[in-house]
Amino acid sequence: ERATREARAVFANQVLFAQTERDQALEKAQAERNKRRQVHNKLMEARGNIRVYCRCRPSRDLANVSAAHFPCDDTITISRADLGDSVHFEFDGVFNPDSTQEHVFEDAAKDLIISAL
């Protein structure tokens, strides 16, 4: 009977120790989540809370001639043949007609989704 009480006491101490460790781990995980969220929000502020992207759809022209040209990742140039000139536009990001939904999500929406979580 004494051995049983001692075994129960040892077991109770082990359970208490495990619960304390679990609670500490949960607190640490929550603190890390909060820190990650703060750092992520600071990053988003540094990049600018409002970002503007441009996504061009594929041409419907049978000859597949497009007036849009993409000289770099954040610029689109529209050629105006009737006026003989071009107009340049700059955005936080430009997606050409070949961009996939996955690419658009990765660049434009993923950070917003993570920030909301």
N, C-alpha and C positions, 0 to 999 in steps of 0.2 A: 504493500500500500504506500509506503514511504517512497519507494522507487517510482511509483506511478505519479505521485505528487511532484516529485522532483522533475520527472520527464515532462509533465504538463507545464511546470514553471519555466523550464528551458524552452519548451515549444512556444509558450506565450511570449517570452522575451524575443525569440526569433521572429515571431509574427509582428510584434511591435517594432522591432528593428527594420523589418522589410517594409512595413507601412510607412515608417518615417523616411526611409530611403526613397520610396515611391513618391511621397508627398514632396520631398526636396527635388526630385527629378522633374515632377510636374511643374513646380514653381520655376525651376531653371528653364524648362522648355517654354513656358509662357513668357518669361523675361526675354528669351532669345527671339521669340516670335514678335514681341513688341519692339525690340531693338531692330530687327530686320525690317519691320513695317516703317519705323521712323527713318531708317537709312534709305529705304526705297522711296518714301515720300519726299525726302530731301533731294534725292536724285531726280525725281520727276519735277520738282520745283526748279532745279538747276537747268533742266532741259526746257522748261517752260510748261506751265499747266495747260496751255492751249497749243495744240499742234495741228497743223493743216497738211493734209496729204492729198495727192491727186492720183487718181487711178483712171487710166485711159482704157476704154473698151476696144476690142479689135475692130478694124475697119469693116464696114459693110460693102465697101466698094469692091466690085468684081475684079478690078485690076489690082486690088490690095495696095492702092496708093494711099499713103497717109500724110496728112499735113503736119502731124506731130512728130517731133524728133526729141530724143532723150540724150543730150550731151553728157549728163552726169546724173548721179542718184537723186539730186534735189532740184533739178531744173528740167523744164520742158520748153521746147521752142515750137511755136506754131508758125508755119509758113503760110503767108497769104499771097497766093499766086496772082490774084486779081490786082493786088496793090504792089506786088513785086518786092515785098519785104518780109521780115520775120518779127515776131514778138516773143520775148523771153519771160518766163514766169518761174519764180523760185518758191519752193514749198519745203516743209520739213522732210518730206519724202515724196518721191514720184514712182508710181508703179506703171510699167509699160504694159502694152496689151498682152504680152506673154506671161505676166505675173500670175502665179497661182493663188488660190484662196489661202493656202497655208503660208505662203510668203507674205501676203498682206497681213494676215493675223500675227505672224511672228514680229513684223516690224511695227505695225500700227496699233494692234489691240491687246497683245499679250501683257504689256506692262500695265495697261488700264485694268485688266482682269485681275492681275496679281495684286495691284494696289487695293482693289475692292475687297479682296479676300483678307 
